[in-house]
Amino acid sequence: MAPDLLTVMELSGRPTHGASVAPDGRALAHVVDVDGYPRAVQRFLEGARAGTWRPVRLPVDGPVTRVRHSPDGLWLACQVAPYGGDRSQVWVVTTDPGDPQAWRADDDRDGSAELVGWDGTRIQVTAELEDGSGESRLVDPQTLGVEVVDRRPEGRFVDSWGGASLVRVGGRGDRSLRLLWGGEDTALLRPDPGSVTDAAAILDDHRPRRLPSRSGWSERLPPHTSCPSESREGYLRVVVRTDVGGDRQRLALLTVTGRGVSERVLMARPDADVEEFCVSEDGTRAAVLWNVDGGRSELALVELVDGTVHEAIPLPGWVATEPSLSADGSILALTVESPDRDRCVEILDLRTRSWVSQAWVDVDGATRDPQAVLPELLRTTTRDGTEVSSWWHPARDRPVDGGGPVVIHLHGGPEGQERPGWSHLYPVLLRAGISVCAPNVRGSGGFGRAYSHADDVGLRWRGVDDVEDVVGDLVARGLADPDRVACVGWSYGGYLTLSCLAARPGLFAAGASIAGMSDLGTFYATTEPWIARAALPKYGHPVHDAELLRTISPLRLADRIDAPVLLVHGAHDTNVPPSESQQLAEAVQAAGGTARCEIVPDEGHEIVQPARRRAAAELVRDWTLAAFAAAVSPAGAPSRTGRRTGPGHPAPPG
């Protein structure tokens, strides 16, 4: 449906997410999921309450994945993925409801463009080029004039202000920031291989900061904690999330002078990571989201002038993401979700510390599951003593004595994390009487730096071992029927699902891989160049580690897959091309096994259209139920547990 035909009725009850608060706090832009692709909507607030609204019209059909207000409130920049693919474009519109014009802010020859944010009145864009390089650009929304700030392999724009820029470099699990300032290109922090420093905001420097507004330009004096002038004419302050020198992500304030960098830790915990943060445009306040207790969120506020940390503010849901502050730090918007509620934008008035989302009666009201049984966190001690946590979602009508059907769901990444948020798949399975166990096997994020590196390159089979140990734990607890356990995963979770099916025949009654890799060698050859380059620290090098990649690729073991396997893939997926699913289905069928491959039109690496998400979830449910029915053994017959640990089914080398 074209965005100019959206009505309040059609928006009512739809999930909302990805908010951007206007600098004056009087407006909000966010994404709303409709029956077609997700669209951007601009909302006008009245005292932090919802007023009128308008859809953001773009002349390209595809999901809007990000929207950002300019600091002067005059522009909205939007990131959109044409026709559901994985290559993005950046468009800009004015915030005037009567102005229908839209301009494309990236070059149509770019492989893909990512909207980063704004530097005053210019848009920060990272262009992923066909040769695998990342180009950091500042784009004038009126003239479309471009300043190229930086270009390098794996380079990605992070922030810029007043002539200073931050660029992220490095692959997945090994990232650092470069500071481009005063004609020099230097590391922001000391080298620490395996550390991740990937989020930062330039706070201020020794000059008065000019803040754009609708009434003109105003000046704010530098913070009272100024630093002596050095060779690069003063100082620069940067707020950064990093785990350099430690195991957990902390929030730090860095002061850069000609003599080097000093760090002041603003927030740090030995048992939790700083997941996300945002800084108000006036540089006075940061809103911080902690990842705690297996994936729940906690909200904290820190005053950047003196480092005061306020008492945590309770959230209206289990998981919060995508924080956005007004320019003066008085209004905060978040995306909030829970196992029983889909994503929804919530607004917090920080002057009163009160949530005001109840005013969103015409659009708010995301999908809820009133019959949901909230999950609990289970912990499994694996064969080598490592603890793996899982979110256990019990079906309401599971057998009283336990031992019911279970789906093991594996997240993407591998450095992703299973968190207790909303899932489009879980309610469909739970209503069918199938419980869900979602483990965070080694390599997952949210549990510290060492844990996220515990499956790198030659350690890849540890994930398979962890999945098998979790299944064994569920059976031992009486929570799972060993004859009715299936494995389902998306992206890397799809790869891990296929690896488990191939490496542990007899463990699962069925499997489903959504957008998963089946051969890491062909994945490297067909994915986007910048994705291949970033994946090297996680999977290994396609040439130097070619033999290892063959060993850990499920396609090479397709003849061992004895469970029916479903493969679902978006037709426009360029991250993990559909050929990864197609070749695995063909190999299983050629070996006499059961496989079905479904290619979803007009979707990419993620299925984003609500109707197609529902259809995919129902397909996984039906596939799993059919396999469970076929796998139930007659009375007295051997169960699948005897086969999974018996001779003839050793783990592949690795």
C-alpha positions in Angstrom: 0.0 0.0 0.0 1.4 3.4 -0.9 2.3 5.5 2.1 0.0 8.4 1.1 -3.0 6.1 1.4 -2.4 5.2 5.0 -5.2 6.1 7.4 -5.4 6.3 11.2 -7.6 3.2 11.1 -5.0 1.3 9.2 -2.2 2.3 11.6 -4.3 1.5 14.7 -2.8 -1.4 16.7 0.3 -1.7 14.5 3.7 -2.2 16.0 5.9 0.9 16.1 9.6 1.3 16.5 12.7 3.3 15.7 11.7 6.7 17.0 13.5 10.0 16.5 12.6 12.9 18.7 12.6 16.3 17.1 15.2 18.6 18.8 12.5 20.9 20.3 10.6 17.8 21.6 7.4 18.8 19.7 7.5 16.1 17.1 8.4 12.5 16.7 9.1 10.3 13.7 9.1 6.5 13.8 8.5 3.4 11.8 5.1 1.6 11.8 4.5 -2.0 10.5 1.6 -2.1 8.1 0.4 -5.0 6.0 2.8 -4.0 3.3 6.3 -2.8 4.0 7.0 -0.8 7.2 6.6 2.9 6.7 7.8 6.1 8.4 5.3 8.3 10.1 5.8 11.8 11.5 3.9 12.6 14.7 3.4 16.1 16.2 3.3 16.2 20.0 1.5 18.5 22.3 3.3 18.6 25.7 4.8 15.2 25.0 1.4 13.8 24.0 0.4 12.7 20.5 -1.3 15.2 18.3 -1.7 15.1 14.5 0.4 12.9 12.2 1.4 12.4 8.6 2.9 9.5 6.6 6.4 10.2 5.2 6.0 9.8 1.4 9.0 8.3 -0.4 9.1 7.5 -4.2 10.5 4.0 -3.7 8.7 0.9 -2.4 10.4 -0.9 0.4 10.7 -1.1 4.2 11.9 2.1 6.0 14.5 0.8 8.4 15.7 4.1 10.0 14.5 7.7 10.3 16.4 10.7 11.9 15.5 14.3 12.6 18.1 17.0 11.7 19.3 19.0 14.7 17.4 22.1 13.4 14.2 20.1 13.1 13.7 21.1 9.4 14.6 17.7 7.8 14.0 14.0 8.1 16.5 11.5 6.7 15.1 8.0 6.0 16.9 4.8 5.2 14.8 2.5 2.9 15.5 -0.9 1.4 14.0 -1.0 -2.1 11.6 -4.0 -2.6 12.6 -5.6 0.6 16.3 -6.2 -0.4 19.3 -5.7 1.7 20.9 -2.8 -0.1 19.7 0.5 1.3 19.2 4.0 0.1 19.0 7.3 2.0 16.3 9.8 1.3 15.5 13.2 2.8 12.2 15.1 3.2 11.3 18.3 5.0 9.3 18.2 8.2 6.7 20.5 6.6 3.5 18.4 6.3 2.6 20.4 3.2 5.8 19.7 1.3 5.6 16.4 -0.6 9.1 16.5 -2.1 11.7 13.9 -1.4 15.4 13.7 -2.5 17.8 10.8 -2.6 20.9 11.6 -0.6 23.2 8.8 -1.7 24.7 7.9 -5.1 22.7 5.5 -7.2 25.9 3.7 -8.1 26.6 2.8 -4.4 26.3 -0.8 -3.4 24.4 0.2 -0.3 24.0 3.3 1.9 23.5 3.5 5.6 22.0 6.5 7.4 24.2 7.3 10.4 22.8 10.7 11.6 23.5 14.4 11.2 26.4 16.7 11.6 24.6 20.1 12.1 22.7 20.5 8.8 24.4 17.7 6.8 23.5 14.1 6.7 26.1 11.5 7.8 26.1 8.5 5.4 28.2 5.4 5.0 28.3 4.2 1.4 29.3 0.5 1.0 31.1 0.4 -2.3 31.2 -2.5 -4.7 34.9 -3.0 -4.0 34.2 -3.6 -0.3 35.3 -0.2 0.9 33.2 2.0 3.2 33.0 5.7 2.3 32.0 8.2 5.0 30.2 11.2 3.6 28.6 14.4 4.7 25.7 15.3 2.4 23.9 18.7 2.2 20.2 18.0 2.0 19.5 21.1 -0.1 22.2 21.0 -2.7 23.1 17.3 -2.3 26.7 18.4 -2.3 29.0 15.7 -0.8 32.1 15.9 1.3 34.0 12.6 1.5 35.3 12.4 5.0 37.0 9.0 4.8 37.3 5.9 2.6 38.9 2.6 3.7 38.2 -1.2 3.8 35.7 -1.9 6.6 35.3 1.8 7.3 32.0 3.0 8.7 31.0 6.5 9.8 30.1 6.8 13.5 29.9 10.6 14.2 31.3 14.0 13.3 31.1 17.5 14.5 33.1 20.7 14.0 35.6 19.2 11.7 36.3 16.1 13.8 35.1 12.7 12.7 35.0 9.1 14.1 35.2 6.1 11.8 34.8 2.5 12.8 37.3 0.0 11.4 37.7 -3.8 11.8 35.6 -6.9 11.4 33.0 -8.5 13.6 34.2 -9.0 17.1 37.4 -6.8 16.6 36.4 -3.2 16.0 38.0 0.1 17.0 37.5 3.8 16.2 39.8 6.1 14.3 39.7 9.9 15.0 40.1 12.2 12.1 41.0 15.6 13.6 43.3 18.4 12.9 44.7 16.7 9.8 45.6 13.5 11.6 44.2 10.0 11.6 44.8 8.3 14.9 43.4 5.5 17.0 40.9 6.8 19.6 42.0 4.1 22.1 45.0 1.8 22.5 45.1 -1.4 20.4 43.4 -4.4 22.0 42.8 -7.3 19.6 39.4 -8.8 20.1 37.9 -5.8 21.7 34.9 -3.9 20.4 34.6 -0.1 20.4 31.9 0.7 17.9 29.5 3.3 19.3 30.5 6.9 20.1 29.3 10.5 20.1 31.4 13.6 19.9 30.4 15.7 22.8 32.2 19.0 22.4 35.5 20.7 22.1 37.2 23.9 23.3 35.0 26.2 21.2 31.5 27.3 22.0 29.0 24.9 20.4 26.4 26.3 18.0 23.1 24.6 18.2 20.8 25.0 15.2 17.1 25.8 15.9 14.1 27.1 14.0 14.7 30.6 15.3 18.3 30.6 14.2 21.7 29.7 15.8 22.4 29.8 19.5 25.6 29.3 21.4 26.3 27.3 24.5 29.6 27.8 26.4 31.9 24.8 26.8 31.5 22.6 29.9 33.2 24.0 33.0 35.6 21.0 33.0 37.7 22.4 30.2 41.2 21.2 29.4 44.4 23.1 28.7 45.1 23.9 25.1 47.6 21.6 23.4 49.1 21.2 19.9 45.8 20.6 18.2 44.3 23.8 19.6 42.5 22.5 22.7 40.6 19.3 23.4 37.9 17.1 22.1 35.5 15.1 24.3 33.9 11.8 23.1 31.4 9.6 24.8 32.1 6.0 23.8 31.0 2.4 24.5 34.0 0.1 24.7 35.4 -3.1 26.3 39.1 -2.2 25.7 41.1 -3.7 28.6 38.1 -5.5 30.0 35.4 -8.1 29.4 32.2 -5.9 29.6 31.0 -3.0 27.6 31.2 0.2 29.6 30.4 3.9 29.0 33.3 6.2 29.1 34.1 9.9 28.5 37.3 10.4 26.6 39.2 13.7 26.5 41.6 14.0 23.6 44.4 16.5 23.7 47.7 16.9 21.9 49.3 14.8 24.7 46.9 11.8 24.2 43.6 10.4 25.5 42.4 10.3 29.1 39.4 8.1 30.1 36.8 8.7 32.7 34.5 5.8 33.3 30.9 7.0 33.5 29.1 3.7 33.9 30.5 0.1 34.3 29.2 -3.2 35.7 31.0 -6.5 36.1 27.8 -8.4 35.3 26.2 -6.4 32.5 27.0 -4.6 29.2 26.1 -1.1 28.0 23.9 -2.1 25.1 22.9 1.2 23.6 23.1 4.9 24.5 22.2 8.3 23.0 23.4 11.8 23.8 21.2 15.0 23.8 22.2 17.5 21.2 23.2 20.1 23.9 25.7 17.6 25.3 24.3 17.6 28.8 22.8 14.1 29.2 23.0 10.5 28.0 20.3 7.9 28.2 21.9 4.4 28.6 20.3 1.0 28.1 21.9 -1.9 30.1 21.8 -5.5 29.0 21.3 -7.4 32.2 20.1 -10.8 33.6 20.2 -12.8 30.4 18.9 -10.1 28.1 16.5 -7.8 30.0 17.0 -4.1 29.7 17.6 -1.4 32.4 17.3 2.3 31.7 19.8 4.8 33.3 20.5 8.5 32.9 23.9 10.1 33.3 24.6 13.9 33.4 27.6 14.5 31.3 28.6 17.8 32.9 29.4 16.3 36.3 29.0 12.5 35.8 25.9 12.2 38.1 24.1 8.9 37.5 20.4 8.9 38.3 18.4 6.2 39.9 17.2 3.6 37.3 13.8 4.3 35.7 11.5 1.2 35.5 10.6 0.2 31.9 7.1 -0.7 30.7 8.6 -3.8 29.0 11.3 -6.4 29.3 13.5 -5.2 26.4 14.1 -1.6 25.3 16.1 -0.4 22.3 16.7 2.6 20.0 16.8 5.5 22.5 16.3 9.0 21.2 16.5 12.3 23.2 15.3 15.8 22.5 18.0 18.4 22.1 17.7 19.5 25.8 17.4 15.9 27.1 13.9 16.4 28.5 12.0 13.9 26.2 13.1 10.3 25.6 11.7 7.9 23.1 12.4 4.1 23.2 11.2 1.0 21.5 9.9 -1.3 24.1 8.8 -5.0 23.8 8.1 -8.0 25.9 7.3 -11.7 25.3 3.6 -10.9 25.4 3.8 -7.5 23.4 5.2 -6.5 20.0 7.4 -3.5 19.6 6.0 -0.2 20.5 7.4 3.3 20.8 7.1 4.7 24.4 7.7 8.3 25.4 9.2 9.3 28.7 9.0 12.9 30.0 12.3 13.1 32.0 11.1 16.3 33.8 8.5 14.2 35.6 10.0 10.7 35.1 6.6 9.6 33.8 5.6 7.5 30.7 3.1 9.2 28.5 2.5 6.6 25.8 -1.1 6.2 26.8 -1.9 9.2 24.7 -1.1 7.3 21.5 -4.6 5.9 21.3 -4.9 6.3 17.6 -1.8 4.4 16.6 -0.4 2.6 19.7 -1.7 -0.8 20.7 0.9 -3.2 19.3 0.1 -6.8 19.0 -0.4 -8.4 22.4 -0.8 -12.1 23.4 -2.9 -12.0 26.5 -2.6 -15.8 26.9 1.2 -15.8 26.8 3.1 -17.7 29.5 6.1 -15.5 30.3 9.4 -17.3 29.9 12.0 -18.2 32.5 15.7 -18.3 32.3 17.2 -21.8 32.4 20.9 -22.5 32.9 22.7 -25.6 31.5 26.2 -26.7 32.5 27.7 -28.1 29.4 30.2 -31.0 29.0 33.2 -28.8 29.6 31.7 -26.9 32.6 30.6 -23.8 30.7 27.2 -22.4 31.7 24.8 -21.7 28.8 21.5 -19.8 29.5 18.3 -20.3 27.6 14.9 -18.6 27.6 12.3 -21.3 28.2 8.9 -20.5 26.8 6.5 -23.2 28.0 3.4 -24.0 25.9 0.2 -23.4 28.0 -1.2 -26.9 27.4 2.0 -28.9 27.6 1.7 -32.3 29.4 1.4 -32.0 33.2 4.2 -34.5 33.7 6.4 -32.7 31.2 8.1 -34.3 28.2 6.1 -32.4 25.6 7.2 -31.3 22.1 9.9 -28.6 21.9 11.5 -26.3 19.3 15.1 -25.2 19.9 15.4 -21.7 18.4 18.8 -20.4 17.5 19.4 -16.6 17.0 21.5 -15.0 14.3 24.9 -13.5 14.6 26.6 -15.6 16.0 27.2 -12.6 18.2 23.5 -11.8 18.4 21.6 -12.6 21.5 18.3 -14.2 22.4 16.5 -11.7 24.6 13.0 -11.8 26.2 11.3 -9.7 23.6 8.6 -10.2 21.1 8.8 -13.0 18.5 6.6 -13.5 15.5 7.3 -17.2 15.6 6.9 -18.2 19.2 3.2 -17.5 19.8 2.4 -19.5 16.7 4.3 -22.5 18.1 3.1 -22.1 21.6 -0.6 -22.0 20.6 0.1 -25.3 18.8 1.3 -26.9 22.0 5.0 -26.7 21.2 7.3 -25.2 23.8 10.3 -23.1 22.8 13.8 -23.1 24.2 16.0 -20.4 22.9 19.6 -20.8 24.1 22.5 -18.3 24.0 25.3 -20.7 23.0 28.9 -19.8 23.0 29.6 -16.9 20.7 26.5 -15.0 21.7 26.6 -11.4 22.8 25.5 -10.0 26.1 27.6 -12.3 28.3 31.0 -10.6 28.0 33.8 -10.4 25.6 35.4 -13.8 26.3 32.0 -15.6 25.8 31.5 -13.9 22.4 34.8 -15.1 21.1 34.4 -18.7 22.4 33.4 -20.0 19.0 35.7 -18.1 16.7 37.1 -19.8 13.6 38.3 -23.3 14.7 36.1 -23.3 17.7 32.9 -23.3 15.6 31.8 -26.8 16.7 31.4 -25.6 20.3 28.0 -24.2 19.3 26.9 -27.7 18.2 28.0 -29.2 21.4 26.1 -26.6 23.4 22.9 -27.2 21.5 23.2 -30.9 22.1 23.9 -30.3 25.8 20.8 -28.0 26.1 18.6 -30.7 24.5 20.0 -33.3 26.9 19.3 -31.0 29.9 15.7 -30.4 28.8 15.1 -34.2 28.5 16.7 -34.8 31.9 14.5 -32.1 33.5 11.4 -33.8 32.0 10.6 -30.7 29.9 11.1 -32.3 26.4 10.1 -35.5 24.7 13.3 -36.7 23.1 11.3 -38.0 20.1 9.7 -34.6 19.5 12.5 -32.0 19.5 13.1 -29.8 16.4 15.7 -27.1 15.7 14.9 -23.8 14.0 17.2 -20.8 13.3 17.6 -17.6 11.4 20.7 -16.4 9.6 23.7 -17.8 11.6 21.1 -19.6 13.6 20.0 -21.3 10.4 23.6 -22.3 9.7 23.9 -23.7 13.2 20.6 -25.6 12.8 21.9 -27.2 9.6 25.2 -28.0 11.4 23.4 -29.7 14.3 21.3 -31.8 11.9 24.4 -32.9 10.0 26.7 -33.4 12.9 24.2 -35.0 15.3 22.0 -37.3 13.3 19.1 -38.6 15.4 19.1 -35.6 17.8 16.2 -33.8 16.1 12.9 -34.9 14.6 12.9 -31.9 12.2 14.8 -28.7 11.3 14.1 -25.4 9.7 16.7 -22.9 8.5 15.6 -19.3 7.6 18.1 -17.4 5.6 20.9 -19.6 6.8 24.3 -20.4 5.2 24.9 -24.0 4.2 28.5 -23.7 2.9 30.9 -21.0 4.2 33.0 -21.2 1.1 30.1 -20.4 -1.2 28.8 -17.8 1.3 32.1 -15.9 1.0 32.0 -16.1 -2.8 28.4 -14.8 -3.1 27.7 -12.4 -0.3 28.3 -8.7 -0.4 32.1 -7.8 -0.4 31.8 -5.7 2.8 30.0 -8.5 4.6 32.6 -11.1 3.6 35.4 -8.8 4.8 33.7 -8.2 8.2 33.1 -12.0 8.7 36.8 -13.0 8.6 37.4 -12.8 12.4 34.4 -15.0 13.1 34.5 -17.7 10.5 38.0 -17.6 9.1 39.6 -16.7 5.7 38.1 -18.2 2.5 41.6 -19.0 1.2 43.9 -19.6 4.2 41.2 -21.4 6.1 39.6 -23.1 3.2 39.9 -26.7 4.6 38.5 -25.6 7.9 35.5 -23.9 6.2 34.8 -27.1 4.3 34.9 -29.1 7.5 32.4 -26.9 9.3 30.0 -26.5 6.3 26.7 -28.5 6.6 26.6 -28.9 2.8 29.6 -31.2 3.0 27.7 -33.4 5.4 24.3 -33.3 3.8 24.1 -37.1 3.4 24.1 -37.4 7.2 20.9 -35.3 7.7 18.2 -37.8 8.6 15.5 -35.3 9.7 13.2 -33.5 7.3 14.5 -30.0 6.8 12.7 -26.9 5.7 14.6 -24.0 4.2 13.0 -20.5 3.9 14.8 -17.7 2.1 14.0 -14.1 0.9 14.4 -13.8 -2.9 16.3 -10.5 -2.6 18.7 -11.6 0.2 22.2 -10.4 -0.8 23.7 -11.0 2.7 23.1 -14.7 2.5 22.0 -15.4 -1.0 19.1 -17.9 -1.6 21.5 -20.3 -3.3 22.7 -21.2 0.2 19.3 -22.8 0.9 18.7 -24.1 -2.6 22.0 -26.1 -2.8 21.4 -27.7 0.6 17.9 -28.8 -0.3 19.2 -30.3 -3.5 22.0 -32.1 -1.7 19.7 -33.6 1.0 17.2 -34.7 -1.7 20.0 -36.3 -3.8 21.1 -38.3 -0.7 17.6 -39.6 -0.2 16.5 -37.2 2.6 13.5 -34.9 2.9 14.0 -31.2 2.2 11.8 -28.4 1.0 13.0 -25.0 -0.1 10.6 -21.9 -0.1 11.8 -18.7 -1.7 9.8 -15.7 -0.4 9.3 -13.0 -3.1 10.1 -9.3 -2.4 12.0 -10.0 0.9 15.6 -9.9 1.8 17.6 -11.3 4.7 14.7 -10.5 7.0 11.1 -11.1 6.3 9.5 -7.8 7.2 6.0 -7.8 5.7 3.6 -8.8 8.5 1.5 -11.1 6.3 4.6 -13.0 5.0 6.0 -13.2 8.5 2.8 -14.9 9.6 2.9 -17.2 6.7 6.5 -18.2 7.4 5.7 -18.9 11.0 2.8 -21.0 10.1 4.8 -22.9 7.6 7.5 -23.7 10.3 4.7 -24.8 12.7 3.1 -27.1 10.2 6.4 -28.6 9.1 7.3 -29.3 12.7 4.0 -30.8 13.7 4.0 -33.1 10.7 7.6 -34.3 11.6 6.6 -34.8 15.3 3.6 -36.9 14.3 5.8 -39.1 12.1 8.6 -39.4 14.7 6.5 -40.7 17.5 7.6 -44.3 18.0 5.2 -47.2 18.5 5.0 -48.6 22.0 8.2 -50.4 22.9 10.2 -49.1 19.9 13.6 -47.5 20.5 13.5 -43.7 20.9 15.6 -41.2 19.0 17.8 -40.7 22.1 19.4 -44.1 21.6 20.4 -43.1 18.1 21.8 -39.7 18.9 24.5 -41.1 21.2 25.0 -44.5 19.7 27.9 -45.6 17.5 28.1 -44.6 13.9 27.3 -41.0 14.5 30.5 -39.4 15.7 30.9 -35.6 15.6 32.8 -34.4 12.5 36.4 -33.3 13.2 36.9 -29.7 14.1 
